[in-house]
Amino acid sequence: MKNLNEFESLNETELTEINGGCGICDFIEDVTDAIIDAAMAIVEFALTVGEK
């Protein structure tokens, strides 16, 4: 997961240069956001189940 943190620390200008300005940047950002949202939902569910 170290690579993900390094990836997130890059600013959008650097990402655009790396990817040649194509639409992959937005795609990766959307996928990353979706993974984070899913992980948070799982944690929330686990905490709810754990309380019962």
GROMACS elastic network, one bead per residue, 0.5 to 0.9 nm:
[ bonds ]
;  ai    aj funct       b0    kb
    1     4     6  0.52947   500
    1     5     6  0.68141   500
    1     6     6  0.89894   500
    2     5     6  0.53531   500
    2     6     6  0.64319   500
    2     7     6  0.86408   500
    3     6     6  0.50734   500
    3     7     6  0.59787   500
    3     8     6  0.86003   500
    4     8     6  0.61400   500
    4     9     6  0.86471   500
    5     8     6  0.51076   500
    5     9     6  0.62702   500
    5    10     6  0.89972   500
    6     9     6  0.51834   500
    6    10     6  0.68068   500
    7    10     6  0.55829   500
    7    11     6  0.88098   500
    7    15     6  0.86460   500
    8    11     6  0.76565   500
   10    13     6  0.81674   500
   10    14     6  0.62425   500
   10    15     6  0.66951   500
   11    14     6  0.55564   500
   11    15     6  0.64823   500
   11    16     6  0.88879   500
   12    16     6  0.60806   500
   12    17     6  0.86060   500
   12    25     6  0.83695   500
   13    16     6  0.51369   500
   13    17     6  0.63329   500
   13    18     6  0.86877   500
   14    17     6  0.50946   500
   14    18     6  0.61262   500
   14    19     6  0.86085   500
   15    18     6  0.50487   500
   15    19     6  0.60802   500
   15    20     6  0.82736   500
   15    21     6  0.79191   500
   15    25     6  0.67623   500
   16    19     6  0.52492   500
   16    20     6  0.57081   500
   16    22     6  0.73750   500
   16    25     6  0.69306   500
   17    20     6  0.51070   500
   17    21     6  0.62073   500
   18    21     6  0.77335   500
   19    22     6  0.61608   500
   19    23     6  0.83820   500
   19    24     6  0.70135   500
   19    25     6  0.69896   500
   21    24     6  0.80949   500
   21    25     6  0.76991   500
   22    25     6  0.69343   500
   22    26     6  0.87135   500
   23    26     6  0.57113   500
   23    27     6  0.65245   500
   23    28     6  0.89109   500
   24    28     6  0.60162   500
   24    29     6  0.84431   500
   25    28     6  0.52646   500
   25    29     6  0.61523   500
   25    30     6  0.86157   500
   26    30     6  0.60537   500
   26    31     6  0.85511   500
   27    30     6  0.51294   500
   27    31     6  0.61678   500
   27    32     6  0.85361   500
   28    31     6  0.50853   500
   28    32     6  0.59998   500
   28    33     6  0.85072   500
   29    32     6  0.50959   500
   29    33     6  0.61156   500
   29    34     6  0.85629   500
   30    33     6  0.51176   500
   30    34     6  0.61280   500
   30    35     6  0.86582   500
   31    34     6  0.50331   500
   31    35     6  0.61813   500
   31    36     6  0.86328   500
   32    35     6  0.51458   500
   32    36     6  0.62223   500
   32    37     6  0.86112   500
   33    36     6  0.51235   500
   33    37     6  0.60945   500
   33    38     6  0.85489   500
   34    37     6  0.50646   500
   34    38     6  0.60802   500
   34    39     6  0.85392   500
   35    38     6  0.50928   500
   35    39     6  0.60865   500
   35    40     6  0.86017   500
   36    39     6  0.50778   500
   36    40     6  0.61709   500
   36    41     6  0.86065   500
   37    40     6  0.51747   500
   37    41     6  0.61976   500
   37    42     6  0.86908   500
   38    41     6  0.50641   500
   38    42     6  0.62156   500
   38    43     6  0.86814   500
   39    42     6  0.51148   500
   39    43     6  0.62441   500
   39    44     6  0.86011   500
   40    43     6  0.50916   500
   40    44     6  0.60733   500
   40    45     6  0.85216   500
   41    44     6  0.50438   500
   41    45     6  0.60695   500
   41    46     6  0.85422   500
   42    45     6  0.50437   500
   42    46     6  0.60796   500
   42    47     6  0.85980   500
   43    46     6  0.50300   500
   43    47     6  0.61660   500
   43    48     6  0.86005   500
   44    47     6  0.51665   500
   44    48     6  0.62186   500
   44    49     6  0.86907   500
   45    48     6  0.50725   500
   45    49     6  0.61664   500
   45    50     6  0.84229   500
   46    49     6  0.51542   500
   46    50     6  0.59082   500
   46    51     6  0.86640   500
   47    51     6  0.62820   500
   48    51     6  0.53811   500
   48    52     6  0.69872   500
   49    52     6  0.55259   500
